[in-house]
Amino acid sequence: MIKTCAASRVTPSLIFNCGLGEIFNISIAGNVVDEDALGSIEYGIEHLHAPLLVIMGHENCGAVTAAYDKLKNGTEAEGNINALVDKILPNIKYSKNLNDAIKDNITGVYNEVLEDKIVKNLIQQGKLKVVKAYYDLDGTVEFQ
């Protein structure tokens, strides 16, 4: 199971050379976590018995870029994109550059997912492992 950004350049089935039905994918721009994402994660681990959850961000993420621009320059995104940006901001407030911001967002999402009661419970039971990953658009996945 993979929690990732909704960017079209980030397609887990292609990245990991998997066929249809082999990866349960939860995608939201900026890889943000909300109750819908957590509900999807809980479904994947409780009903599909996924033993692994990968929290994967990617190079040149547009949503993290918008959040970083807001943080550094006060640039406001338009419409509902601001809601995504505002969820990313706490994860990147100490980031030194955009690439650090992307990786810091991965860590923030990871930490947020680990706070979920069901996730925490299954990790303690040894039934689930949660890992972080960074996807470079050249095709490389760096697990952290």
C-alpha positions as CSV (number, residue, x, y, z in Angstrom):
1,M,0.0,0.0,0.0
2,I,1.3,3.4,-0.9
3,K,0.3,6.9,0.3
4,T,1.6,9.4,-2.2
5,C,0.9,12.6,-4.2
6,A,-1.7,12.7,-6.9
7,A,0.8,14.0,-9.5
8,S,0.5,12.2,-12.8
9,R,4.3,11.7,-12.8
10,V,4.0,9.6,-9.7
11,T,2.2,6.3,-10.6
12,P,3.2,3.6,-8.1
13,S,2.2,0.7,-10.4
14,L,4.7,2.0,-13.0
15,I,7.4,3.0,-10.6
16,F,7.4,-0.4,-8.9
17,N,6.7,-2.4,-12.1
18,C,3.4,-3.8,-10.8
19,G,0.3,-4.9,-12.5
20,L,-3.3,-3.9,-11.9
21,G,-4.5,-4.8,-8.4
22,E,-1.0,-5.3,-6.9
23,I,-0.8,-1.9,-5.1
24,F,-3.4,-0.2,-3.1
25,N,-2.7,3.5,-3.7
26,I,-3.9,6.5,-1.7
27,S,-3.2,9.7,-3.6
28,I,-3.8,13.3,-2.6
29,A,-1.9,16.4,-4.0
30,G,1.0,17.2,-1.7
31,N,0.6,13.8,0.0
32,V,-1.5,15.5,2.7
33,V,-3.3,13.5,5.3
34,D,-6.9,14.0,6.1
35,E,-9.6,11.8,7.5
36,D,-10.4,10.4,4.1
37,A,-6.7,9.4,3.6
38,L,-6.6,7.9,7.0
39,G,-9.8,6.0,6.3
40,S,-8.4,4.6,3.1
41,I,-5.2,3.6,5.0
42,E,-7.3,1.9,7.6
43,Y,-9.3,0.1,5.0
44,G,-6.1,-1.1,3.3
45,I,-4.6,-2.5,6.4
46,E,-7.8,-3.9,8.1
47,H,-9.6,-5.3,5.1
48,L,-6.9,-5.9,2.5
49,H,-4.3,-6.9,5.1
50,A,-1.6,-4.8,3.6
51,P,1.6,-5.6,5.6
52,L,3.5,-2.5,4.3
53,L,2.6,1.1,4.0
54,V,5.0,3.3,2.0
55,I,4.7,7.1,2.5
56,M,6.2,8.4,-0.7
57,G,6.9,12.0,-1.8
58,H,8.5,13.1,-5.0
59,E,10.9,15.5,-6.6
60,N,9.4,18.8,-7.7
61,C,6.1,18.4,-5.9
62,G,3.9,21.3,-7.0
63,A,1.9,21.4,-3.8
64,V,5.0,21.4,-1.6
65,T,6.4,24.1,-3.9
66,A,3.3,26.2,-3.4
67,A,3.6,25.7,0.4
68,Y,7.3,26.6,0.3
69,D,6.6,29.7,-1.8
70,K,4.0,30.8,0.7
71,L,6.4,30.2,3.6
72,K,9.3,32.0,2.0
73,N,7.6,34.7,-0.1
74,G,4.1,35.0,1.2
75,T,2.7,33.8,-2.1
76,E,-0.9,32.7,-1.8
77,A,-2.2,29.8,-3.9
78,E,-5.7,30.2,-5.3
79,G,-8.9,28.4,-4.3
80,N,-8.9,25.2,-2.4
81,I,-5.2,24.7,-3.1
82,N,-4.7,26.9,-0.1
83,A,-6.2,24.1,2.1
84,L,-3.5,21.7,0.9
85,V,-0.8,24.3,1.3
86,D,-1.9,25.0,4.9
87,K,-1.7,21.3,5.7
88,I,1.8,21.1,4.4
89,L,3.1,24.3,6.1
90,P,3.7,22.8,9.6
91,N,5.8,20.0,8.1
92,I,8.2,22.4,6.3
93,K,8.5,25.4,8.6
94,Y,12.2,24.7,9.2
95,S,13.1,23.5,5.7
96,K,16.2,25.2,4.2
97,N,15.3,24.6,0.6
98,L,12.6,23.1,-1.6
99,N,14.2,19.6,-1.7
100,D,14.4,19.6,2.1
101,A,10.8,20.8,2.3
102,I,9.7,17.8,0.2
103,K,11.6,15.4,2.4
104,D,10.4,17.1,5.6
105,N,6.8,16.8,4.3
106,I,7.3,13.1,3.8
107,T,8.4,12.9,7.4
108,G,5.5,15.0,8.6
109,V,3.0,12.8,6.8
110,Y,4.8,9.7,8.1
111,N,4.5,11.0,11.7
112,E,0.9,11.9,11.3
113,V,0.0,8.4,9.9
114,L,1.8,6.8,12.9
115,E,-0.5,8.7,15.3
116,D,-3.5,6.8,13.8
117,K,-4.9,4.4,16.5
118,I,-5.4,1.5,14.1
119,V,-2.0,2.0,12.4
120,K,-0.3,2.2,15.8
121,N,-2.0,-0.9,17.0
122,L,-1.1,-3.0,14.0
123,I,2.5,-1.8,14.2
124,Q,2.7,-2.9,17.8
125,Q,1.2,-6.3,16.8
126,G,3.9,-6.7,14.2
127,K,1.3,-6.8,11.4
128,L,2.3,-3.5,9.7
129,K,5.4,-1.7,8.8
130,V,5.4,1.9,7.7
131,V,8.4,3.3,5.7
132,K,9.2,6.6,4.0
133,A,10.4,7.0,0.4
134,Y,11.4,9.8,-1.9
135,Y,10.8,9.4,-5.6
136,D,13.3,11.1,-7.9
137,L,11.7,11.7,-11.3
138,D,14.6,9.9,-13.0
139,G,13.0,6.7,-11.7
140,T,15.0,6.3,-8.5
141,V,13.2,5.5,-5.2
142,E,15.2,6.3,-2.1
143,F,13.8,4.6,1.0
144,Q,14.5,6.5,4.2
